[in-house]
Amino acid sequence: MSQGSGTPVLTISGLRRAFGGLVAVNDLGFAVAQGEIMGLLGPNGSGKTTALNLISGVLRPDAGTIRLMGQDIAGLASYRIARLGLARTFQLVRVLDGMDCRENIKAGLAFQRPHLPTSEAELRIDTLLHRVGLTGHDRRRATDLTYIDRKRLELARALAAKPRLLLLDEWLAGLNPSELAIGIDLIRSLRADGITIVLVEHVMGAVRALCDRCIVMSSGRKIADGATADVLSDAAVVKAYLGGVAADA
């Protein structure tokens, strides 16, 4: 795996968000280079998902800057950030259950600017269904899909607007070994499309297989940032995140 290079796609500095007396994200800062797959790791409650929510506009930061391709997006509405080239999936899969797969992806296309002509939009939907392994399922209602297929559909919808930056919140969680291998290959292939990825994940085998580097959070703060193998063997990370056992799983 090669490191990304050039202008950072994402730059965060001094990011903070508190909920009452709980500081969920505390002075967080990092940059993600074009083409990187970066792991954002940490124990449950460390602030990872809150950080993703701040980056994607679900939450407003109390302080700090978030720059997407150099543009400050801190505090912008989610739909505006999406139009600037950011897409995400969620820890709890979010699909439109009342719609079929084709309609779900069409909803994602609404964030692409300029809007595609109908014929191009339909072709794009076909391409995305194939890309995530849902060919032939286009008229199945989302509510009727299996767990892995719901994840695939959510990813296809996220990819519909051709994002520059993709945030994946435990997208590989809950998959069996064969599904996990397929998922890892799919995420890896997105880099070839020019997509930069920030990956929140607890499956260490996937982190090792995918991530160029990792950042580890604990109690809202960054405690490690570096090459994946180095970070996962760092004593502070082992203590805070892995319960004192090296991350070989």
C-alpha positions as CSV (number, residue, x, y, z in Angstrom):
1,M,0.0,0.0,0.0
2,S,1.3,3.4,-0.9
3,Q,0.9,6.6,1.1
4,G,-1.2,9.3,-0.3
5,S,0.5,12.5,-1.5
6,G,-0.3,16.1,-2.5
7,T,-2.8,18.5,-1.0
8,P,-4.6,17.0,2.0
9,V,-8.2,16.0,1.2
10,L,-9.1,16.5,4.9
11,T,-7.4,18.7,7.4
12,I,-8.7,19.0,11.0
13,S,-7.3,21.2,13.7
14,G,-8.3,21.9,17.3
15,L,-11.6,20.0,16.9
16,R,-13.8,20.0,20.1
17,R,-17.3,18.9,21.0
18,A,-18.8,18.5,24.4
19,F,-22.1,17.1,25.6
20,G,-22.7,18.8,28.9
21,G,-19.7,17.9,31.1
22,L,-18.5,15.1,28.7
23,V,-15.9,16.2,26.2
24,A,-16.4,13.7,23.4
25,V,-13.8,15.1,21.1
26,N,-11.0,17.1,22.6
27,D,-8.5,19.2,20.6
28,L,-8.4,16.6,17.7
29,G,-6.2,17.3,14.8
30,F,-5.0,15.3,11.7
31,A,-4.7,15.4,8.0
32,V,-5.6,12.8,5.4
33,A,-3.8,12.8,2.0
34,Q,-5.3,12.2,-1.4
35,G,-5.6,8.4,-1.9
36,E,-5.0,7.4,1.7
37,I,-7.1,4.8,3.5
38,M,-6.8,5.9,7.1
39,G,-8.0,4.0,10.1
40,L,-9.6,6.0,13.0
41,L,-9.5,3.6,15.9
42,G,-10.3,3.5,19.6
43,P,-12.3,1.8,22.3
44,N,-16.1,2.3,22.4
45,G,-16.8,5.8,23.7
46,S,-13.5,7.2,22.6
47,G,-15.1,9.8,20.3
48,K,-14.6,8.2,16.8
49,T,-18.2,8.4,15.6
50,T,-18.6,11.9,17.1
51,A,-15.6,12.9,15.1
52,L,-17.2,11.5,11.9
53,N,-20.5,13.3,12.8
54,L,-18.6,16.6,13.1
55,I,-16.8,16.1,9.8
56,S,-20.0,15.2,7.9
57,G,-22.1,17.9,9.4
58,V,-24.4,15.8,11.6
59,L,-23.0,17.8,14.6
60,R,-21.6,21.3,14.9
61,P,-18.2,21.6,16.6
62,D,-17.7,23.8,19.6
63,A,-14.3,24.8,18.3
64,G,-11.8,23.9,15.7
65,T,-11.5,23.8,11.9
66,I,-12.4,21.2,9.4
67,R,-11.1,21.7,5.8
68,L,-12.3,19.6,2.9
69,M,-10.0,20.2,-0.1
70,G,-8.9,23.4,1.6
71,Q,-12.5,24.7,2.2
72,D,-13.6,25.2,5.8
73,I,-16.7,23.1,6.3
74,A,-17.0,23.2,10.1
75,G,-20.7,23.8,11.0
76,L,-22.0,23.5,7.5
77,A,-25.2,21.6,6.9
78,S,-24.7,17.9,5.9
79,Y,-26.3,18.4,2.5
80,R,-23.9,21.2,1.7
81,I,-20.9,19.1,2.8
82,A,-22.1,16.2,0.7
83,R,-22.3,18.5,-2.4
84,L,-18.6,19.5,-1.7
85,G,-17.5,15.9,-2.1
86,L,-18.0,14.0,1.2
87,A,-20.1,10.9,1.7
88,R,-20.4,8.4,4.6
89,T,-22.0,5.3,5.9
90,F,-23.3,4.9,9.4
91,Q,-22.6,2.4,12.3
92,L,-26.3,1.5,12.2
93,V,-27.1,1.0,8.5
94,R,-29.3,3.7,7.1
95,V,-31.2,2.9,4.0
96,L,-34.7,4.0,2.8
97,D,-36.7,0.9,3.7
98,G,-39.8,2.1,1.8
99,M,-37.9,2.2,-1.5
100,D,-36.3,-0.4,-3.7
101,C,-32.5,-0.5,-4.3
102,R,-32.7,1.5,-7.5
103,E,-34.7,4.3,-5.8
104,N,-32.2,4.3,-2.8
105,I,-29.3,5.0,-5.1
106,K,-31.3,7.6,-7.1
107,A,-31.7,9.5,-3.8
108,G,-27.9,9.5,-3.5
109,L,-27.6,11.0,-7.0
110,A,-29.5,14.0,-5.8
111,F,-26.3,15.3,-4.2
112,Q,-24.4,15.3,-7.5
113,R,-23.9,18.6,-9.3
114,P,-24.8,19.1,-12.0
115,H,-27.7,16.7,-12.0
116,L,-27.3,13.8,-14.5
117,P,-29.7,13.4,-17.4
118,T,-32.1,10.6,-16.8
119,S,-30.3,8.1,-19.2
120,E,-27.0,8.8,-17.6
121,A,-28.5,8.5,-14.1
122,E,-30.0,5.1,-14.9
123,L,-26.6,3.9,-16.3
124,R,-24.9,5.2,-13.1
125,I,-27.3,3.3,-10.9
126,D,-26.7,0.0,-12.9
127,T,-22.9,0.5,-12.5
128,L,-23.2,1.1,-8.8
129,L,-25.4,-1.9,-8.3
130,H,-22.9,-4.1,-10.1
131,R,-20.0,-2.5,-8.2
132,V,-21.3,-3.4,-4.8
133,G,-22.6,-6.8,-5.8
134,L,-26.3,-6.1,-6.1
135,T,-26.8,-6.8,-9.8
136,G,-30.3,-8.1,-10.3
137,H,-31.6,-6.7,-7.0
138,D,-32.5,-3.3,-8.3
139,R,-36.3,-3.7,-7.7
140,R,-36.0,-5.4,-4.3
141,R,-37.2,-3.3,-1.4
142,A,-34.5,-2.3,1.0
143,T,-36.4,-3.7,3.9
144,D,-36.2,-7.2,2.3
145,L,-32.4,-7.3,1.9
146,T,-30.1,-9.3,4.1
147,Y,-27.7,-7.5,6.5
148,I,-24.7,-7.5,4.1
149,D,-26.9,-6.4,1.2
150,R,-28.2,-3.5,3.2
151,K,-24.6,-2.5,3.8
152,R,-23.9,-2.8,0.1
153,L,-26.9,-0.6,-0.7
154,E,-25.8,2.1,1.8
155,L,-22.3,2.1,0.2
156,A,-23.7,2.3,-3.3
157,R,-25.9,5.3,-2.3
158,A,-22.8,7.0,-0.7
159,L,-20.8,6.4,-3.9
160,A,-23.6,7.8,-6.1
161,A,-22.4,11.4,-5.9
162,K,-18.8,10.5,-6.7
163,P,-17.3,11.6,-3.4
164,R,-13.7,12.7,-3.0
165,L,-13.8,11.6,0.7
166,L,-15.7,8.6,2.1
167,L,-16.2,8.0,5.8
168,L,-17.0,4.4,6.7
169,D,-18.3,3.8,10.2
170,E,-17.8,0.1,11.0
171,W,-18.9,-0.9,7.5
172,L,-17.3,-4.3,7.9
173,A,-18.8,-5.1,11.3
174,G,-20.9,-8.2,11.6
175,L,-19.8,-9.8,8.4
176,N,-18.8,-13.5,8.2
177,P,-15.3,-14.4,6.9
178,S,-16.2,-14.7,3.3
179,E,-18.3,-11.5,3.3
180,L,-15.4,-9.8,5.1
181,A,-12.9,-10.8,2.4
182,I,-15.3,-9.4,-0.3
183,G,-15.8,-6.2,1.7
184,I,-12.1,-5.6,2.1
185,D,-11.5,-6.1,-1.7
186,L,-14.4,-3.7,-2.4
187,I,-13.1,-1.0,-0.1
188,R,-9.5,-1.4,-1.5
189,S,-10.8,-1.0,-5.0
190,L,-12.3,2.4,-4.2
191,R,-8.8,3.8,-3.9
192,A,-8.3,3.1,-7.6
193,D,-11.3,5.3,-8.3
194,G,-9.5,8.2,-6.6
195,I,-11.5,8.1,-3.4
196,T,-9.9,8.9,-0.1
197,I,-11.2,6.9,2.9
198,V,-11.4,7.4,6.7
199,L,-12.3,4.0,8.2
200,V,-13.7,3.5,11.7
201,E,-13.3,-0.2,12.4
202,H,-12.8,-2.8,15.1
203,V,-11.9,-5.7,12.9
204,M,-8.1,-5.6,13.2
205,G,-7.5,-8.0,10.3
206,A,-9.3,-5.5,8.0
207,V,-7.5,-2.6,9.5
208,R,-4.1,-4.2,8.8
209,A,-5.2,-5.2,5.3
210,L,-6.6,-1.8,4.3
211,C,-5.1,1.1,6.2
212,D,-1.9,3.0,5.3
213,R,-1.9,4.6,8.7
214,C,-4.0,4.8,11.8
215,I,-5.0,7.4,14.3
216,V,-6.1,6.1,17.7
217,M,-8.4,8.1,20.0
218,S,-9.0,7.6,23.7
219,S,-11.4,9.7,25.8
220,G,-11.8,12.1,23.0
221,R,-8.0,12.7,22.4
222,K,-5.6,11.5,19.8
223,I,-3.1,9.2,21.5
224,A,-1.3,7.8,18.4
225,D,-0.8,8.6,14.7
226,G,1.4,6.6,12.4
227,A,1.9,3.6,10.2
228,T,-0.6,0.9,11.0
229,A,1.8,-1.8,12.2
230,D,3.6,0.7,14.4
231,V,0.4,2.1,15.9
232,L,-1.1,-1.3,16.6
233,S,2.0,-2.3,18.6
234,D,2.3,1.0,20.5
235,A,2.2,0.4,24.2
236,A,-0.3,3.2,24.9
237,V,-2.6,1.9,22.2
238,V,-2.4,-1.7,23.5
239,K,-3.2,-0.4,27.0
240,A,-6.0,2.0,26.0
241,Y,-7.7,0.2,23.2
242,L,-6.7,-3.5,23.1
243,G,-6.9,-4.4,26.8
244,G,-3.2,-5.1,27.0
245,V,-3.1,-7.7,24.2
246,A,-1.3,-6.9,20.9
247,A,-3.6,-6.4,17.9
248,D,-3.0,-9.6,16.0
249,A,-6.6,-10.6,15.5
